[in-house]
Amino acid sequence: MVATPAASPERQRLDKWLFFARIIKSRTLAAKSVEAGRVRVNGEKKSQPSFMVRAGDVLTIVLERRVLVLKILDCGSSRGPASEARTLYEDLSPPIAASDRANRAMPSGQRDAGSGRPTKRQRRQTDRLKFPDHREN
């Protein structure tokens, strides 16, 4: 007897879909993101991970450093490889501006390669910027 792959359901839990589409690393984190209000379905904020989504719904997801706008094309039947997960949605996110790319390339607080450790004078100057009310002894 040959096992046939399970057909994807017509509707699926929001947290499960985020996990299957590999948008969020685990189902638990997906549920926490939904409960925190970081996910909108068709423009409405959802706070229930059990909310049922279907093909055609548009999700707006706030991640750490970006906002994703995804249109659901299909509900997955399991968490598969990334190439398979990309077939579950269409990315409608706006392109990242060049100025934003430059800001993301080098996070603040990092130094240029090869510049070495800061001197004591440079550390004191940095401390004065960070803590203007702090006095040195």
Residue pairs with C-beta under 8 A, 6 or more apart in sequence:
5 77
6 77
6 78
7 77
8 74
8 75
8 76
8 77
9 75
9 77
10 54
10 55
10 75
11 52
11 53
11 54
11 75
12 20
12 52
12 53
12 54
12 75
12 76
13 49
13 50
13 51
13 52
13 53
14 30
14 34
14 39
14 41
14 46
14 48
14 49
14 50
14 51
14 52
14 53
15 27
15 30
15 31
15 34
15 49
15 50
16 27
16 30
17 53
17 72
17 75
17 76
17 88
18 24
18 27
18 30
18 33
18 34
18 39
18 61
19 26
19 27
19 30
19 79
20 75
20 76
20 77
20 78
20 79
20 80
20 85
20 88
21 70
21 76
21 85
21 88
21 89
22 79
22 82
22 85
23 30
23 61
23 68
23 70
24 30
24 33
30 49
31 49
33 39
33 61
34 46
34 47
34 48
34 49
34 51
35 47
35 48
35 49
37 45
37 47
38 61
38 62
38 63
39 45
39 46
39 59
39 60
39 61
39 62
40 46
40 59
40 60
40 61
41 51
41 53
41 57
41 58
41 59
42 57
42 58
43 58
43 60
53 59
53 72
53 75
54 72
54 75
55 72
55 73
55 74
55 75
56 71
56 72
57 71
57 72
58 69
58 70
58 71
58 72
58 92
59 68
59 69
59 70
59 71
59 72
59 89
60 67
60 68
60 69
61 67
61 68
61 69
61 70
65 104
66 93
66 96
67 93
68 91
68 93
69 91
69 92
69 93
69 94
70 89
70 90
70 91
70 92
70 93
71 89
71 90
71 92
72 88
72 89
73 87
73 88
73 89
73 90
74 87
74 88
75 88
76 84
76 85
76 88
79 85
96 104
111 118
118 126
124 136
127 134
128 134
